[in-house]
Amino acid sequence: MVRTDGCFYQAQTELYGEDWKRLLYSEETLAAKIVARVNRDPRVNATQHTWATCMRRAGYSVTALEDVRPNAIRRMEREASDRADGEAEFNALLDQAARDVACQKRARVEPAIRAAQDDVERSAVRGHQHDLGELKTLRAEALATARRLGSTTE
């Protein structure tokens, strides 16, 4: 629930304008859709599979790029109480990070994601150019207002 009687909401509306929330939520929804489409792109799936194969060969049980971070967090939490074990685990995590980078480079993850994202964004943004332009204008106007207000208080 959005409390439209709160000070923050009212100040935000005054600074950014009446359409701010609608445009912001539309942009966030569009961004989420873009990420989902990029993640389903065959180029991204193929390069992620190549990356995961490289990681598995090095002894890491992962299938998707996002699997590395939770694995690292679990491992650090498990060793947090013992300094010696923690240091050894930290070194193991550094090795894992180095392997992750090497596998991403070998699999060419970044170029595949960039190409997919460029294609998806180009088609997704086409139907939202007016709203995105309006949101950009509201942000620029709010920044100018904030600068003006900031310069009058000094």
FENGI-V660831 format. One record per residue. N is the residue number from 1. RES is the residue in three letters. SS is DSSP state (hx for helix, st for strand, lp for the rest). Layout:
# FENGI-V660831
((N RES SS) (N RES SS))
This chain:
# FENGI-V660831
((1 MET lp) (2 VAL lp) (3 ARG lp) (4 THR lp) (5 ASP lp) (6 GLY lp) (7 CYS hx) (8 PHE hx) (9 TYR hx) (10 GLN hx) (11 ALA hx) (12 GLN hx) (13 THR hx) (14 GLU hx) (15 LEU hx) (16 TYR hx) (17 GLY lp) (18 GLU lp) (19 ASP lp) (20 TRP hx) (21 LYS hx) (22 ARG hx) (23 LEU hx) (24 LEU hx) (25 TYR hx) (26 SER hx) (27 GLU hx) (28 GLU hx) (29 THR hx) (30 LEU hx) (31 ALA hx) (32 ALA hx) (33 LYS hx) (34 ILE hx) (35 VAL hx) (36 ALA hx) (37 ARG hx) (38 VAL hx) (39 ASN hx) (40 ARG hx) (41 ASP lp) (42 PRO hx) (43 ARG hx) (44 VAL hx) (45 ASN hx) (46 ALA hx) (47 THR hx) (48 GLN hx) (49 HIS hx) (50 THR hx) (51 TRP hx) (52 ALA hx) (53 THR hx) (54 CYS hx) (55 MET hx) (56 ARG hx) (57 ARG hx) (58 ALA lp) (59 GLY lp) (60 TYR lp) (61 SER lp) (62 VAL lp) (63 THR lp) (64 ALA lp) (65 LEU lp) (66 GLU lp) (67 ASP hx) (68 VAL hx) (69 ARG hx) (70 PRO hx) (71 ASN hx) (72 ALA hx) (73 ILE hx) (74 ARG hx) (75 ARG hx) (76 MET hx) (77 GLU hx) (78 ARG hx) (79 GLU hx) (80 ALA lp) (81 SER lp) (82 ASP lp) (83 ARG hx) (84 ALA hx) (85 ASP hx) (86 GLY hx) (87 GLU hx) (88 ALA hx) (89 GLU hx) (90 PHE hx) (91 ASN hx) (92 ALA hx) (93 LEU hx) (94 LEU hx) (95 ASP hx) (96 GLN hx) (97 ALA hx) (98 ALA hx) (99 ARG hx) (100 ASP hx) (101 VAL hx) (102 ALA hx) (103 CYS hx) (104 GLN hx) (105 LYS hx) (106 ARG hx) (107 ALA hx) (108 ARG lp) (109 VAL hx) (110 GLU hx) (111 PRO hx) (112 ALA hx) (113 ILE hx) (114 ARG hx) (115 ALA hx) (116 ALA hx) (117 GLN hx) (118 ASP hx) (119 ASP hx) (120 VAL hx) (121 GLU hx) (122 ARG hx) (123 SER hx) (124 ALA hx) (125 VAL hx) (126 ARG hx) (127 GLY lp) (128 HIS lp) (129 GLN hx) (130 HIS hx) (131 ASP hx) (132 LEU hx) (133 GLY hx) (134 GLU hx) (135 LEU hx) (136 LYS hx) (137 THR hx) (138 LEU hx) (139 ARG hx) (140 ALA hx) (141 GLU hx) (142 ALA hx) (143 LEU hx) (144 ALA hx) (145 THR hx) (146 ALA hx) (147 ARG hx) (148 ARG hx) (149 LEU hx) (150 GLY hx) (151 SER hx) (152 THR hx) (153 THR lp) (154 GLU lp))
